[in-house]
C-alpha cells in the first residue's frame, strides 16, 4: 500500500510540474488517503502483534 502512495505522489508531482492542476490535486488526495490508511493498518498491526506475544 505504501508503494501505491508513492506512485500517486509521483503522478501528482509530475502533473503539477506539467500544469495539470486538477489531475495533480486528485492524485495528491488519493496519495494522502492511501498514506493515512497505511498508517492506520500499520498501527493496528503493531497493537495486535504486541497483544499476541506471551
VMD Tcl script that draws the C-alpha trace (Angstrom):
set ca {
  {0.00 0.00 0.00}
  {2.87 2.33 0.67}
  {4.06 1.60 -2.87}
  {0.78 2.91 -4.31}
  {1.04 6.00 -2.12}
  {4.43 6.79 -3.61}
  {3.15 6.11 -7.15}
  {0.28 8.58 -6.75}
  {2.63 11.10 -5.15}
  {4.94 10.93 -8.16}
  {1.95 11.26 -10.50}
  {0.83 14.34 -8.57}
  {4.27 15.92 -8.73}
  {4.65 15.27 -12.46}
  {1.15 16.55 -13.18}
  {1.81 19.69 -11.14}
  {5.07 20.31 -12.99}
  {3.26 19.97 -16.33}
  {0.43 22.28 -15.27}
  {-2.40 19.79 -14.84}
  {-3.87 21.22 -11.64}
  {-6.98 19.10 -11.29}
  {-5.16 15.85 -12.01}
  {-2.43 16.85 -9.60}
  {-4.95 17.62 -6.86}
  {-6.79 14.35 -7.36}
  {-3.60 12.29 -7.31}
  {-2.37 14.11 -4.20}
  {-5.68 13.46 -2.44}
  {-5.53 9.76 -3.32}
  {-1.93 9.63 -2.06}
  {-2.98 11.24 1.24}
  {-5.87 8.83 1.75}
  {-3.69 5.81 1.00}
  {-0.97 7.05 3.36}
  {-3.42 7.55 6.22}
  {-4.91 4.11 5.54}
  {-1.40 2.64 5.57}
  {-0.66 4.29 8.92}
  {-3.91 3.02 10.46}
  {-3.26 -0.54 9.31}
  {0.37 -0.33 10.47}
  {-0.58 0.90 13.95}
  {-3.32 -1.75 14.21}
  {-0.85 -4.48 13.28}
  {1.60 -3.21 15.89}
  {-1.07 -3.27 18.57}
  {-2.34 -6.71 17.56}
  {1.17 -8.13 17.34}
  {2.06 -6.80 20.76}
  {-1.03 -8.39 22.30}
  {-0.28 -11.85 20.91}
  {3.16 -12.21 22.47}
  {3.10 -14.18 25.67}
}
mol new
graphics top color blue
foreach p $ca { graphics top sphere $p radius 0.5 }
foreach p [lrange $ca 0 end-1] q [lrange $ca 1 end] { graphics top cylinder $p $q radius 0.2 }
display resetview
